[in-house]
């Protein structure tokens, strides 16, 4: 269902990105904005799906007495997204974005399972 949902959200991009005219006008922004809107809806859907996965992992961790914060796993995630980054975002930008995503998801896990962050995990 997720794949079909994402495909539907990305339908405006099915034929690729719009052409860039040699001398673009204000009106030429509209198809690009429609692309951004479609991508934004897809990104939020995927972020929420990621949060659902993390909540399940959080429950498994709680059931097994494992803390929410796992610095080795976090570093693996950051390395993974950087290795698959094809640009134009720099690896540093991707890292900052995912550090923020991970932080927000970890905060959600803690709220859901009532775990307090350790002093060194700000």
One Martini backbone bead per residue (centre of mass of N, CA, C, O) as a GRO file, in nm:
protein
  122
    1UNK     BB    1   0.056   0.064  -0.020
    2UNK     BB    2   0.290   0.258  -0.008
    3UNK     BB    3   0.384   0.245  -0.299
    4UNK     BB    4   0.119   0.339  -0.427
    5UNK     BB    5   0.104   0.609  -0.278
    6UNK     BB    6   0.371   0.723  -0.384
    7UNK     BB    7   0.310   0.700  -0.682
    8UNK     BB    8   0.070   0.895  -0.678
    9UNK     BB    9   0.230   1.145  -0.569
   10UNK     BB   10   0.438   1.116  -0.833
   11UNK     BB   11   0.280   1.159  -1.102
   12UNK     BB   12   0.376   1.453  -1.185
   13UNK     BB   13   0.677   1.297  -1.246
   14UNK     BB   14   0.651   1.072  -1.470
   15UNK     BB   15   0.787   1.272  -1.709
   16UNK     BB   16   0.945   1.441  -1.537
   17UNK     BB   17   1.088   1.723  -1.551
   18UNK     BB   18   1.067   2.019  -1.639
   19UNK     BB   19   1.134   2.251  -1.852
   20UNK     BB   20   1.391   2.487  -1.930
   21UNK     BB   21   1.388   2.778  -2.034
   22UNK     BB   22   1.593   3.009  -2.163
   23UNK     BB   23   1.361   3.238  -2.070
   24UNK     BB   24   1.237   3.260  -1.781
   25UNK     BB   25   0.934   3.293  -1.619
   26UNK     BB   26   0.707   3.313  -1.379
   27UNK     BB   27   0.527   3.079  -1.502
   28UNK     BB   28   0.767   2.860  -1.485
   29UNK     BB   29   0.726   2.787  -1.177
   30UNK     BB   30   0.470   2.610  -1.146
   31UNK     BB   31   0.572   2.321  -1.222
   32UNK     BB   32   0.787   2.322  -0.995
   33UNK     BB   33   0.590   2.354  -0.758
   34UNK     BB   34   0.436   2.094  -0.812
   35UNK     BB   35   0.677   1.914  -0.760
   36UNK     BB   36   0.730   1.999  -0.471
   37UNK     BB   37   0.455   1.921  -0.359
   38UNK     BB   38   0.481   1.623  -0.424
   39UNK     BB   39   0.742   1.571  -0.267
   40UNK     BB   40   0.644   1.666   0.012
   41UNK     BB   41   0.420   1.452   0.041
   42UNK     BB   42   0.616   1.215   0.024
   43UNK     BB   43   0.805   1.282   0.254
   44UNK     BB   44   0.592   1.283   0.484
   45UNK     BB   45   0.503   0.995   0.445
   46UNK     BB   46   0.785   0.866   0.492
   47UNK     BB   47   0.838   0.984   0.773
   48UNK     BB   48   0.592   0.846   0.907
   49UNK     BB   49   0.680   0.559   0.840
   50UNK     BB   50   0.944   0.577   0.995
   51UNK     BB   51   0.811   0.629   1.270
   52UNK     BB   52   0.664   0.361   1.287
   53UNK     BB   53   0.913   0.184   1.283
   54UNK     BB   54   1.045   0.312   1.538
   55UNK     BB   55   0.818   0.238   1.735
   56UNK     BB   56   0.855  -0.064   1.710
   57UNK     BB   57   1.148  -0.068   1.795
   58UNK     BB   58   1.092   0.063   2.070
   59UNK     BB   59   0.924  -0.172   2.179
   60UNK     BB   60   1.142  -0.382   2.158
   61UNK     BB   61   1.342  -0.240   2.340
   62UNK     BB   62   1.165  -0.226   2.590
   63UNK     BB   63   1.114  -0.538   2.616
   64UNK     BB   64   1.460  -0.564   2.627
   65UNK     BB   65   1.614  -0.319   2.776
   66UNK     BB   66   1.668  -0.101   2.551
   67UNK     BB   67   1.782   0.176   2.449
   68UNK     BB   68   1.706   0.415   2.225
   69UNK     BB   69   1.998   0.494   2.217
   70UNK     BB   70   2.222   0.424   1.923
   71UNK     BB   71   2.516   0.525   1.802
   72UNK     BB   72   2.582   0.303   1.593
   73UNK     BB   73   2.319   0.316   1.433
   74UNK     BB   74   2.328   0.614   1.364
   75UNK     BB   75   2.592   0.600   1.202
   76UNK     BB   76   2.488   0.402   0.993
   77UNK     BB   77   2.263   0.579   0.879
   78UNK     BB   78   2.444   0.817   0.795
   79UNK     BB   79   2.629   0.657   0.609
   80UNK     BB   80   2.411   0.546   0.420
   81UNK     BB   81   2.299   0.819   0.307
   82UNK     BB   82   2.574   0.921   0.204
   83UNK     BB   83   2.635   0.682   0.006
   84UNK     BB   84   2.342   0.755  -0.152
   85UNK     BB   85   2.436   1.026  -0.241
   86UNK     BB   86   2.378   1.227  -0.556
   87UNK     BB   87   2.272   1.487  -0.531
   88UNK     BB   88   2.331   1.820  -0.461
   89UNK     BB   89   2.369   1.741  -0.189
   90UNK     BB   90   2.561   1.732   0.060
   91UNK     BB   91   2.677   1.528   0.301
   92UNK     BB   92   2.646   1.737   0.526
   93UNK     BB   93   2.348   1.800   0.472
   94UNK     BB   94   2.241   1.514   0.504
   95UNK     BB   95   2.337   1.473   0.789
   96UNK     BB   96   2.174   1.705   0.919
   97UNK     BB   97   1.896   1.606   0.837
   98UNK     BB   98   1.918   1.319   0.974
   99UNK     BB   99   1.976   1.414   1.256
  100UNK     BB  100   1.699   1.547   1.286
  101UNK     BB  101   1.521   1.307   1.229
  102UNK     BB  102   1.633   1.125   1.451
  103UNK     BB  103   1.569   1.314   1.686
  104UNK     BB  104   1.259   1.320   1.646
  105UNK     BB  105   1.215   1.013   1.666
  106UNK     BB  106   1.340   0.975   1.943
  107UNK     BB  107   1.142   1.162   2.087
  108UNK     BB  108   0.894   0.994   2.020
  109UNK     BB  109   0.981   0.739   2.162
  110UNK     BB  110   1.009   0.860   2.446
  111UNK     BB  111   0.719   0.955   2.476
  112UNK     BB  112   0.586   0.675   2.427
  113UNK     BB  113   0.797   0.522   2.658
  114UNK     BB  114   0.916   0.715   2.893
  115UNK     BB  115   1.204   0.807   2.821
  116UNK     BB  116   1.494   0.936   2.936
  117UNK     BB  117   1.748   1.123   2.868
  118UNK     BB  118   2.059   1.127   2.874
  119UNK     BB  119   2.294   1.360   2.948
  120UNK     BB  120   2.472   1.293   2.667
  121UNK     BB  121   2.169   1.300   2.517
  122UNK     BB  122   2.064   1.594   2.350
   0.00000   0.00000   0.00000
